[in-house]
Amino acid sequence: MSEVNRYYIGVFGGEAQARVCLAGLKGMIRDGEGKHFTLAEDFDRVTAERDAALEEVILLKKGGQLLVSDRNELQQRLTAADELADLLLGLLREARQHHGVMLMSDPPQDAWKHHRMNERIDAALNANSR
């Protein structure tokens, strides 16, 4: 933000006058003897700069909220994908274990069919396509 000159109107050194307030003069001006003011154009300029900065802060906060929302959505999608990968890996391991194996029952049964591997794989793949 740019500098704003402050002015003093009042008694200074025994005379009524208006002066720019400088750092060294502050000690010489006694409280209650006069008034401090700024020029309207300085005030308007600094107010506009402040308003623009506040608007930028608001936009940045909104952008941050959108990023958090996007991150949460992506995290949910990643979690669902991880769960599906775990399910499919488990089915793949089980399918490998049961492929070509006959259960020793009367009558002998195909382990693949007994454990309903086709149905379970289809169910997992259909759940993913939704």
VOGU-3710 file (C-alpha; in Angstrom, 3 decimals, decimal comma):
1> msevnryyig> 0,000/0,000/0,000  1,226/3,478/-0,764  2,076/6,129/1,773  -0,465/8,676/2,953  0,639/12,053/4,179  -0,924/13,091/7,446  -1,391/16,761/8,131  -1,813/18,639/11,374  -3,920/21,730/11,816  -3,534/23,552/15,056
11> vfggeaqarv> -1,071/25,521/17,102  2,496/24,718/16,299  5,299/26,751/17,813  2,789/29,311/19,061  1,199/29,862/15,637  -1,909/28,401/14,028  -0,850/26,481/10,970  -1,197/23,361/8,883  1,834/21,139/8,533  2,778/17,755/7,186
21> claglkgmir> 3,293/15,418/10,132  6,855/14,185/10,043  8,350/11,684/12,421  10,417/14,330/14,220  7,471/16,684/14,706  5,202/14,179/16,433  6,882/14,827/19,760  6,351/18,576/19,428  2,603/18,352/18,740  0,634/17,988/21,943
31> dgegkhftla> -2,513/15,864/21,967  -5,731/17,824/22,138  -4,366/21,013/20,628  -5,188/20,256/17,033  -6,514/17,769/14,505  -4,821/15,317/12,170  -6,213/14,713/8,697  -5,367/13,298/5,306  -6,265/14,580/1,867  -9,406/13,052/0,349
41> edfdrvtaer> -7,498/11,820/-2,708  -4,961/10,006/-0,481  -7,756/8,494/1,580  -9,660/7,394/-1,537  -6,543/5,887/-3,106  -5,590/3,925/-0,004  -9,194/2,803/0,519  -9,338/1,530/-3,081  -6,025/-0,312/-2,589  -7,335/-1,881/0,611
51> daaleevill> -10,613/-2,920/-1,044  -8,739/-4,485/-3,967  -6,482/-6,389/-1,566  -9,493/-7,624/0,422  -11,213/-8,747/-2,794  -8,085/-10,667/-3,749  -8,024/-12,322/-0,310  -11,686/-13,343/-0,740  -10,963/-14,810/-4,187  -7,938/-16,701/-2,848
61> kkggqllvsd> -10,009/-18,132/0,006  -12,720/-19,259/-2,429  -10,060/-20,819/-4,651  -8,617/-22,601/-1,629  -12,054/-23,967/-0,720  -12,476/-25,260/-4,277  -9,087/-26,931/-4,103  -10,033/-28,627/-0,829  -13,302/-29,801/-2,386  -11,457/-31,145/-5,446
71> rnelqqrlta> -8,895/-32,847/-3,222  -11,640/-34,525/-1,165  -13,393/-35,761/-4,318  -10,128/-37,109/-5,723  -9,370/-38,809/-2,400  -12,764/-40,553/-2,473  -12,179/-41,720/-6,034  -8,691/-42,966/-5,132  -10,043/-44,868/-2,132  -12,726/-46,523/-4,295
81> adeladlllg> -10,112/-47,457/-6,912  -7,839/-48,912/-4,205  -10,712/-50,966/-2,789  -11,577/-52,295/-6,251  -7,937/-53,162/-6,937  -7,763/-55,056/-3,639  -10,976/-56,942/-4,473  -9,796/-57,845/-7,982  -6,373/-58,941/-6,749  -8,033/-61,174/-4,177
91> llrearqhhg> -10,273/-62,685/-6,846  -7,298/-63,197/-9,152  -5,366/-65,041/-6,435  -8,389/-67,187/-5,632  -9,042/-67,865/-9,327  -5,457/-69,028/-9,790  -5,809/-71,289/-6,754  -9,045/-72,893/-8,012  -8,309/-73,047/-11,745  -8,211/-76,617/-13,032
101> vmlmsdppqd> -8,795/-78,110/-9,575  -11,440/-80,740/-8,993  -12,969/-81,072/-5,547  -12,878/-84,585/-4,204  -16,583/-84,923/-3,588  -19,168/-87,375/-4,796  -19,598/-86,564/-7,617  -16,377/-84,538/-8,161  -17,003/-80,793/-8,604  -15,115/-78,094/-10,408
111> awkhhrmner> -13,663/-75,789/-7,716  -14,098/-72,785/-10,041  -17,843/-73,403/-10,263  -18,139/-74,427/-6,610  -16,688/-71,110/-5,463  -18,793/-69,225/-8,053  -15,698/-67,476/-9,455  -17,369/-66,286/-12,688  -20,253/-64,690/-10,766  -17,958/-62,986/-8,276
121> idaalnansr> -15,644/-61,632/-10,982  -18,627/-60,375/-13,012  -20,087/-58,692/-9,911  -16,782/-56,913/-9,201  -16,403/-55,754/-12,799  -20,031/-54,561/-12,973  -19,615/-52,621/-9,717  -16,664/-50,823/-11,298  -18,592/-49,807/-14,408  -21,164/-47,796/-12,397
//
